[in-house]
Amino acid sequence: HWNLGEALQLNGQLREAIAAYEKTVELTDDPTALAMLAQAYAKIGQTDKARNLLYERRQISADRYVGAISFAFVHLGWGENEKALEEIERACREPVDPDVINLNIEPLLDPLRDDPRFERLVAKVLGVAEKK
């Protein structure tokens, strides 16, 4: 359901994506699924729902690990690129966030692709030396 939601979202079908993300949340306790749902709500302007889900995620993170990359998705949903980059930087500092390996291929991060800060983070994760 998660992959279906992302595919629908990338195809511009946000309402259908939300239904798939809601099913994901229903079937799993993965806090990243809440992030996907929150960012989709943010993109369609349902700010209250998105903020409530973000609050719920922050509560979950008090008891167990929640990857910073998923917080970045939510901020991107609101168009908050700077905050998204801060979360990605935090994820790169944390040795346990498995989602950092997908920085260079995750299409939901496309709004950051032209940002030099993001490019440096991708290069760091991939172990690519920066050009002088």
C-alpha positions as CSV (number, residue, x, y, z in Angstrom):
1,H,0.0,0.0,0.0
2,W,2.9,2.3,0.8
3,N,4.5,1.8,-2.7
4,L,1.1,2.2,-4.3
5,G,0.6,5.5,-2.4
6,E,3.9,6.8,-3.5
7,A,3.3,5.8,-7.2
8,L,-0.2,7.4,-7.1
9,Q,1.3,10.6,-5.5
10,L,4.1,10.8,-8.1
11,N,1.4,10.4,-10.8
12,G,-0.4,13.5,-9.4
13,Q,-3.3,11.4,-7.8
14,L,-3.0,12.7,-4.3
15,R,-6.4,11.8,-3.0
16,E,-5.9,8.2,-4.2
17,A,-2.4,8.2,-2.6
18,I,-3.9,9.4,0.7
19,A,-6.3,6.4,0.6
20,A,-3.3,4.0,0.1
21,Y,-1.3,5.7,2.8
22,E,-4.2,5.5,5.2
23,K,-4.4,1.8,4.5
24,T,-0.7,1.5,5.2
25,V,-1.1,3.3,8.6
26,E,-4.0,1.0,9.3
27,L,-1.9,-2.2,8.6
28,T,1.4,-1.2,10.2
29,D,2.7,0.7,13.2
30,D,5.6,2.1,11.1
31,P,5.8,5.9,11.9
32,T,7.2,6.6,8.5
33,A,3.8,5.6,7.1
34,L,2.3,8.5,9.2
35,A,4.9,10.8,7.6
36,M,3.8,9.8,4.1
37,L,0.2,10.4,5.0
38,A,1.0,13.7,6.7
39,Q,3.0,15.1,3.7
40,A,0.2,14.1,1.3
41,Y,-2.3,15.9,3.5
42,A,0.0,18.9,3.6
43,K,0.2,18.9,-0.2
44,I,-3.6,19.1,-0.6
45,G,-3.9,21.8,2.0
46,Q,-5.3,19.8,4.9
47,T,-2.8,21.4,7.3
48,D,-4.6,20.5,10.5
49,K,-4.6,16.8,9.6
50,A,-0.9,17.0,8.6
51,R,0.1,18.8,11.8
52,N,-1.8,16.3,14.0
53,L,0.0,13.4,12.3
54,L,3.4,15.2,12.7
55,Y,2.5,15.7,16.4
56,E,1.7,12.0,16.7
57,R,5.0,11.1,15.1
58,R,6.9,13.3,17.5
59,Q,5.1,11.5,20.4
60,I,6.1,8.2,19.0
61,S,9.7,9.3,18.7
62,A,9.8,9.9,22.5
63,D,9.4,6.1,22.9
64,R,11.2,4.6,19.9
65,Y,13.4,5.5,17.0
66,V,11.8,7.5,14.2
67,G,14.0,8.3,11.2
68,A,14.6,12.0,10.5
69,I,14.2,11.5,6.7
70,S,10.5,10.9,7.3
71,F,10.2,14.2,9.1
72,A,11.8,15.7,6.0
73,F,9.0,14.3,3.8
74,V,6.4,16.2,6.0
75,H,8.3,19.5,5.8
76,L,8.5,19.1,2.0
77,G,4.8,18.6,1.9
78,W,4.5,22.1,3.3
79,G,7.1,23.5,1.0
80,E,9.5,24.0,4.0
81,N,12.7,23.0,2.1
82,E,15.0,24.5,4.7
83,K,13.5,22.4,7.5
84,A,13.5,19.4,5.3
85,L,17.3,19.8,4.7
86,E,17.8,20.2,8.5
87,E,16.1,16.9,9.0
88,I,18.1,15.2,6.3
89,E,21.3,16.6,7.8
90,R,20.2,15.1,11.2
91,A,19.5,11.8,9.5
92,C,23.0,11.7,8.0
93,R,24.5,12.3,11.5
94,E,22.5,9.4,13.0
95,P,24.1,6.1,12.3
96,V,20.8,4.2,12.3
97,D,18.5,5.9,9.7
98,P,18.4,3.4,6.9
99,D,16.6,5.8,4.6
100,V,19.7,7.9,4.0
101,I,20.9,5.3,1.5
102,N,18.0,6.3,-0.8
103,L,18.7,10.1,-0.9
104,N,19.9,10.0,-4.4
105,I,16.9,8.0,-5.8
106,E,13.9,9.0,-3.6
107,P,11.6,10.9,-5.9
108,L,9.8,12.7,-3.1
109,L,13.0,14.5,-2.4
110,D,13.2,15.9,-5.9
111,P,12.3,19.5,-4.7
112,L,15.8,19.5,-3.1
113,R,17.8,18.2,-6.0
114,D,19.2,21.6,-7.1
115,D,20.1,22.7,-3.6
116,P,23.9,22.5,-3.1
117,R,23.5,21.5,0.5
118,F,21.4,18.5,-0.6
119,E,23.9,17.6,-3.3
120,R,26.7,17.6,-0.7
121,L,24.7,15.3,1.6
122,V,24.0,12.9,-1.3
123,A,27.7,12.9,-2.2
124,K,28.6,12.3,1.5
125,V,26.2,9.3,1.7
126,L,27.5,7.9,-1.5
127,G,31.1,8.4,-0.5
128,V,31.8,10.6,-3.5
129,A,34.5,13.2,-3.0
130,E,33.4,16.8,-3.6
131,K,34.9,18.5,-6.7
132,K,37.2,21.4,-5.9
